Amino acid sequence: MPDWKLEPARDLGMPPVDRARSLQRESGLISTGFHLAWWSMVRGYLGVWHRLTISGQEHIPAQPPFILIANHASHLDALVLAAPLPWRQRDHIFPIAAGDVFFQTPVISIFSAMMLNALPMWRKNCGPHAMKDLRRRLLDEPCSYILFPEGARSRDGKMLPFKPGLGMLVAETSVPVVPCHLDGCSAALHADQIVPRPRRIRLRIGAPLNFADVPNKRDGWVQIATTLEERVKALAPVTA
C-alpha cells in the first residue's frame, strides 16, 4: 500500500476575494453548507414559481467528469441546469460564469463562489491558459462544468453561434458532454429584466456525446462546437 501523502489545498493562504476568483478554488466545510442550503432554496423556487419540468434526466452521467451545455438567454439558465443534479455532486459542479458580471466586485465574487460555486471566465482576456487550467481540473479532480458555448445571452431568444472554446476542454478526452435545451427562461427573466416573472420553464436533456476521436486542435474544436450546436437545436420544442 502506497504511503499516504498530505497535499495542501491549491487555494491555501489566498485572500477571500482572490480565492473566490481563482480557478484553483476548492470547497471546504463552510462552503459545502452554503451550497446545500442555496440549492435547496433554488430547487423549491424553480418548482413553485416557474413550474419547472425536466425531461431526459436519465442522460446525466452518474459521476463526474462531464459538462452540461445549453442555449443561453437568461441569468436563470445556470440555476435551471443545476437543478436536476444530485446533492452529493454539489461541491464538484462548477458553473462557468462571466467574470465581468459575476466576479466584478468583492461582494458579488464571494456570493458567486460560496453560493453558486461558479468559476470565472474573463471574456475580454480569456487566453488559452485559462482553458488549459479548466481542462486540467476537469480531468484531474475530476469535476463537472455548466457551460454556455454561445458566450453571451441571446437578446431575441435565437441561439447565437457556438464558440469553439468548448472543444479545447473535451477534444481527445472521454469526458461526456450533455446537450440541453432551455425553454421559457427568457420569458421568465429577460436579459433586460431584474425581477423574474412566474413563467413556466422546461429543461430537455439529450444523450451525452464523446469526442475522444476528435483532434485537439482548431479544426477539431470547431467540429465539436458545430456538432453540439446542432444537438442543442434539435432538442428545442417544435413550434407550429
Buried (B, 14 or more C-beta within 10 A) or exposed (E): EEEEEEEEEEBEEBEEBEBBBBBEBBBEEEBEEBBEEBBEEBBEBBEEBBEBEBEBEEBBBEEBBBBBBBBBBBBBBBBBBBBBBEEEBBBBBBBBBBBEEBBEEBEEBBBBBBBBBBBBBEEEEBEEEBBEBBBEBBBEEEBBBBBBBBBEBBEEEEBBEBBBBBBBBBBBBEBBBBBBBBBBBBBBBBBEEEEBEEBEBBBBBBEBBEBEEBEBEEEBBBBBBBBBBEBBEEBEEEEE
